[in-house]
Amino acid sequence: MTSQSPSNTEFDADDRAIRSLASGAPTTWFRPDLSSAEVVLREIGSESVSEPGPVTGIDSTIMSRAAQRFERFAPWFAETFPETAADGIIESALVTADYAQAELNERFGTELPGRLWLKRDDALPISGSIKARGGFHEVLEYAEMVAAGHGLNPNDPATYSAEEFRGLAGTHRIVVGSTGNLGLSIGILSAALGFAASVHMSADAREWKKELLRSHGVDVIEHSGDFVEAVSAGRASAEGAPRTHFVDDEDSRSLFAGYSVAALRLRDQFEAAQVTVDAEHPLVVYLPCGIGGGPGGVTYGLKRVFGDDVHCIFVEPSQAPAMFLGVRTGLHSEICVQDIGLSGATAADGLAVARPSRFIGPVISPLISGFATVSDEVIKAGVGVLHQTEGLDVEPSATAGLTVPWRTIGHLGEGSRYADATHLVWVTGGAMVPSEEREHYVAEGLNLLSTIQP
Ligand SMILES: Cc1ncc(COP(=O)(O)O)c(C=O)c1O
């Protein structure tokens, strides 16, 4: 199925939010009826590893097992990537954004109550985007399986530096379809472990991402179609192929587990920064969303850690609101943005996804507090704001959430509790962008600053 093949769509075309989405206008929807996190989480995952939730394939240890896997590999990361991951832990900083908050207060003519923070996944070690979390986890899990399958000790990090493993890994291939950043994370890590890797890139993928992967010895297969087509081609090439693992961004539990670990780390970071998250001090998190895997996994983890005290808002480009549309209609991956007349095209290449994940919407949607779409101009302008106010240079996809906190004013929860809210904008990619391209993003963003308006 391509994203543009006719969908099995029956939905209420008169729905206010769908009409707004179809018009391409910036649209916001906060769920009025968010269920208790405890109840939803109980329904999602069983307590038993051997018998995970029958529909979801998730059990309650999925996050802690992924965290342990990252711990086990920390010595290998430290040895293999000493420049970027000296302690072997793939994590990003949590920082305040007072200057950006002041600038946006001014532009919107409204004070955002509470404080604005940024989660700096743009600077995650090795592959410079949120995709490192899920992508690395799935490659590591596969590496452990290969090691165990050949009688090597999967729990000893030294296994993965030994020639014996690398020789074996060279006979295995990891395949993925991507708009760019997932491909970078999977390709770079696969190559570092000695695996052969093939990355199927959609038309949206940036040239430099393809070149970088080729420089690591990764096979890059270019597709003229969109992300769904790249994923389908990757899946077809892996089907039936021996010693081949396909990373399925539309349906993967392993990617999901890797993303969720962010929540455990974030809890420690807020504690260290002496920021309280509780019923009186809610946390509102803004997550750029493509197919939904990254934000879905992070949301699951955050709800496990902070329960009803956290609200997660998924943010998408106004021409590619795949998750918003799937959840609002209840049709999930049965509907794509072309079904309501949108193009699916966006300058936010990482978010250029027309049809949502088969897995995230049906399982995670009751945990999502809201959805927002943002125009490409405002997404690009966000690069300018972060450059000018915080001295950070990121890629456009990374800034999708930056202006959305101002839309929550008067709409999320009861007023007094939100006076002390922590607004966390997840900045999802940028460290790998070559300097020429970065300068272009910044110049374009600065030119578009005036598009940020009330
Ligand atoms: C920078 C960036 N942010 C956010 C996302 C969204 O992640 P997902 O497609 O899993 O929703 C992507 C996806 O590639 C990305 O590259």
The ligand as a Gaussian input file, in Angstrom:
#p B3LYP/6-31G(d) Opt

LIG

0 1
 C       14.172000      15.322000      13.658000
 C       12.987000      14.426000      13.779000
 N       12.040000      14.724000      14.682000
 C       10.966000      13.957000      14.847000
 C       10.755000      12.820000      14.082000
 C        9.477000      12.048000      14.262000
 O        9.602000      10.721000      14.649000
 P        8.521000       9.659000      14.202000
 O        8.587000       9.546000      12.711000
 O        8.925000       8.405000      14.873000
 O        7.181000      10.177000      14.646000
 C       11.718000      12.482000      13.117000
 C       11.553000      11.295000      12.276000
 O       12.371000      10.932000      11.485000
 C       12.855000      13.291000      12.970000
 O       13.780000      13.028000      12.042000

